[in-house]
Amino acid sequence: MENRENFKSRIGFIMTSAGCAIGLGNVWRFPFITGQYGGAAFVLFYLLFLVLLGAPIMVMEFAVGRASGKSAVRSFHELEPKGSKWHVFGYFAAAGNYLLMMFYTTVAGWMFAYIFKSARGTFSGLNAEQIGGVFGTMLANPVEQLCWMTAVIIIGFLICMGGLKNGVEKASTIIMTSLLFLMLILVVRAVTLPGAGKGLAFYLKPDFSKMAQNGWGEVIFAAMGQAFFTLSLGIGALAIFGSYIGKEKALTGEALHIITLDTFVALMAGFIIFPACFAFGVNPGQGPGLIFVTLPNIFNSMLLGRLWGTLFFVFMSFAALSTVIAVFENIIAFAMDRNGWSRKKAVIVNIVLVLVLSIPCTLGFNVWSNIVIPKIGNIQDIEDFIVSNNLLPLGSLVYLVFCTSRYGWGFDNFIQEANTGSGIKFPHALKFYVSCILPMIAIVIWAVGYLQKFILK
């Protein structure tokens, strides 16, 4: 097996890890879920759960990765007590990464498609309803969707072929820097649109009566679920980057930097989308297609809007691609750690494997649109349900118990690893919280998800 690489710089580690968290969870999922659940009131709960739930679990993933020097599929082998079976979870973590990419690559392909639609002027002169029709037509075309999904997979794996420093780290740093700069420009334009003030009020002024309309339990669960989804916690997607860093910095500070970046992008996406929704009369809770209807309307109202629209979808594609690259790196590391393959062989095998596995989601909007599970939905919904409602919360539970129980790695070993290096330390006083309360919360998130989906609805 090839010698394990390390990140070239701390900023590369932060940008790459943030790239795993920042992507469709922020740009695509966060705005429409916020719209569905009442705006600012939902955002408050989301921010609370990022700190209370997301930060400790992220530190644990990084600690397991750094202490083991392995990907999720092998890290438990290195740290588990002799004779225990914690390593079995590594295979569920690997399955979670594959499942995530099985629907994520399709949606990333939509972003890529919109680069060219915007550049060709497809949206010029169209109203919101007509732009929505363009999105529906794209979903109904299996060939177009397969082509864009394939392009995403090939580009992602080719970047990973360049290695950690010259491929993953370099690409992630460029992508994230460019994305942040362009988002700030677009926020300024969105908040100055006529009628944007109502959108800002919806986004910034909490209205808890709207939460009551949806049901407090459902809204709180949605906020918890979004915190897990946006940070990609529970499937070892971040543990791999812990295995690539040294002992110079304590892990809590690094996790907080990444969560701050992730939160900033999610909030900025809201500042772009919600003012535009109210300016153009678009329902902010309409669903995942929100970004593909609202944003072209913004660009139609801007000077050189066609250029700005094209650039925006370039960088939105990069945001999606940053997560694809990060998870592909995890998948490649699985193959290298478990099978002793070279990076090149791991890339070639997984290009084919991920491509085949991603086909059902792509065809689920057209050829296989009749495949639906009651109360869950189409193929994409099914795959999302397995990941978001099962593997993320239950995987987070595994990390929590493994890092705090004497039958696992243990709290003393975890805290020693997490606090090695300079910077913010993980508080010893949180032992009871992370070993007793937080695992119960993870179980509740999982159980309530089933209750709401199959019994209450």
Buried (B, 14 or more C-beta within 10 A) or exposed (E): EEEEBBBBEBBBBBBBBBBBBBBBBBBBBBBBBBBBBBBBBBBBBBBBBBEBBBBBBBBBBBBBBBBBBBBBBBBBBBBBEEEEEBBEBBBBBBBBBBBBBBBBBBBBBBBBBBBEBBBEEBBEEBEBEEBBEBBEEBBEEBEBBBBBBBBBBEBBBBBBBBBBBEBBBBBBBEBBEBBBEBBEEBBEBBBEBEEBEEBBBBBBEBBEEBBEEBBEEBBBBBBBBBBBBBBBBBBBBBBBBBBBBEEEBBBBBBBBBBBEBBBBBBBBBBBBBBBBBBBBEBBBBBEBBBBBBBBBBBBBBBEEBBEBBBBBBBBBBBBBBBBBBBBBBBBBBBBBBBEEBEBEBBBBBBBEBBBEBBBBBBBBBBBBBEEBEEEBBBBBBBBBBBBBBBBBBBBBBBBBBBBBBEEBBBBEBBBEBBBBBEBBBBEEEBBEBBBEEBBEBBEBBBEBBEBBBEEEE
